Structure formats: structure tokens, C-alpha cells
Amino acid sequence: MIPGPGHIEMNMVRAYIALMWEVFYKEMVKLFNFKSEVAQAYAKKVSDYHKGFQLITIARNALVDELVLPYVRQVLQNKGTISTLNCADFRNFVNECTSVNYRFIADSTFNLLVQIFTYREGVQS
């Protein structure tokens, strides 16, 4: 039996959560009251796919905010304005960043997490 696109998407979400569990995801689900070990196991297994997808949507939005904020601050400190912000400069900012934590967040967000949403959008359209 060949898995369909929905099952592939679910497996992508589960794999991402398993990969990021110890990095940040375990602490994130605690913020959403998954406090007991049973509740955390439920979140880690993505037992309810819709809740799991909502949680990775929250994670994606929060991680992108964390990545964009230093770029915006730098532009504003260099006497730039909101209208001078652009994607190409942001991409250069990310590529030139020397912080290993920042690079890890950028790589895991843009190379893994965003791809799940891209796949989902492609399958549903």
C-alpha cells in the first residue's frame, strides 16, 4: 500500500517534532499545558494531527519572528526605515550571521519547517 500525500505530510510533521523535541519543542508544549509525561508523549507522537499542526504553525511563526527581529533592529540602528527592509537584505543578514544558535534556528526553520508548509500548500492546491 502506498501512503497518500496526507500521510506523507503527517510523517513530515512527526519527524520534525521528533528532531526538535529536545531542542525546543518539549519546552514549547509545556507552555501550552502539556505538563504531565502522558500529555507530553501525546504531543510528541502527534496523536491529534490537527493539534500537532497548530503547534508547528505557532512554532514557525515564533521562530520566524525571532529571526526577523535582529535584522529589523540592525536596519533601524543603521538609520534605515521600515521601507528599506527587504527579503534580499534579510537573506544576506542570515547568511552573514556568525551566531551558531541563530544559524541553527534559520537552517531548521527555512530548510525543514517551512518545507512542511510548502508541501502542504502544494498538495492542497
N, C-alpha and C positions, 0 to 999 in steps of 0.2 A: 504494500500500500504506500502510495506516495503522499507525503504531507502537503497540504494546501498552503497557500500564502498566509492565511491566518495563523496556522500552526508554526510556520517559519517565523513569523513576527513574534509570537509568544515565546518561542525558543530564544530569539534575539534578546528580548526583554529579560528573560530568566538568566541568560548568560551574562548580560551587562550587570545585573544586580548581584550575581554570584561573584563577579570580578571585583566589583566596587564595595562589596559588603563590609569588609574590614577597613577599607579606606575611609569611607564616609557614610555609606548607606545605613549601616546599623545605627549610628548616632542620629541620622535624619529620621528614621522611622520611630525612634524613641520620642522625638519631638512631637510626633503625631499620635502619641499614646499607645504605641506598640511596646508596652513596658515589660510584660511577662515574657518568659522564654517561649511559651507557646505562641503568643502573638507575634514575636519576632520571627519564629520559624514559619509562621503563616505568611508574613511579609516577604521573607527570603525565598520561599518556594513559589511566590506569586500565586497563591491558591485562588485568589479572586483576581482575574486578569484585569478587570476594569479598574479596581483599586490600585493594582500594580502600575498600570499605565498612567493613572492620575499622579502617582508618586514620582514616576520618572519624568513626567511633564513638569512637576514642581521642581525636581532636581535640575532639569535642563534650564528652566527659567532662572533659577538661583545661580547656577554655575555661570551662565552667560552674563548675568548681572555682575558677578564677581570678576569676570574677565574684562568687561567693558569699563567698569568704574575707574581703574588705574589709568586707562587710556584717556578717558574724558578728563580726569584730573590733570594729567600731563598737558593735554592740549590747552586747558584753561589756564594753567600756570605759565605756559609759554605765550600768553596774551592772545590765544586763539579764541574763537567764539563757537557757539553751538553749531553755527552754519558751516564751520570749517571741518567738522567731523566727517569722516568718510570711511568706507569699507577698506579701501586700499591702504590707507594710513594705519587703520586698525590691524590689518593683516601684517603689515611691516612691524608694527609695535609688538605684536605677538611673536613674530619670528626673531626679533632682536632681543627679546626679554631673556635675561640670564638667570632668573629665579627658577630653580628646578620645580618648586611647587606650582608656580604659575604655568610653566610649560606642561607639567603633568595634567593640570586641570584643562588647559587648552587642548592638548592632544586627546585626552579621554573624552572631552565634550564634543569637539569637532570631528574627530575620526571615528568615534564609536556611537555616542548618544544621538547626535544629530542624524546619523545614518539610519537609525531605527525609525525616526520620524520621516525621513526621506523615503524609506522603503514603504512605510505605512501609507504615505500620501500617494506613491506610485501605484500601489496595489488597489487602493480605494477609488482611484480616478479612472 
